[in-house]
Amino acid sequence: MRVKKILQAATFLLFIAVSLPVSASETEPVSSPAKTENPRAQQLIQRLEEIKGMDKSELTRTEKKELRKEVKGIRKEMKAIKGGVYLSVGAIVIIVLLLLLLL
């Protein structure tokens, strides 16, 4: 009984010490238009390239703010298109604890 508890504690500490990001798919750079098949994603990437190539020194403060909001929105939409499953450290700890309790 005592050995089992020690092994469980060691396993728990091992899982806490070694935490790796979990993703359902490999990460791709956003600026690779040839790898995406979705036409909406192609449009978003093209718009990001246009914004990146702009001369922002002539823009007013409000225009720069609007561009930043647009870029943030595009990145959110690209993330939604890309998909994937991400687990936080807290979720991993809870899963490990449940597994230890149930097994």
Sequence and secondary structure as in RCSB ss.txt:
>XXXX:A:sequence
MRVKKILQAATFLLFIAVSLPVSASETEPVSSPAKTENPRAQQLIQRLEEIKGMDKSELTRTEKKELRKEVKGIR
KEMKAIKGGVYLSVGAIVIIVLLLLLLL
>XXXX:A:secstr
 HHHHHHHHHHHHHHHH      SS    TT GGG   HHHHHHHHHHHHHHHS GGGS HHHHHHHHHHHHHHH
HHHHHHH      HHHHHHHHHHHHHH 
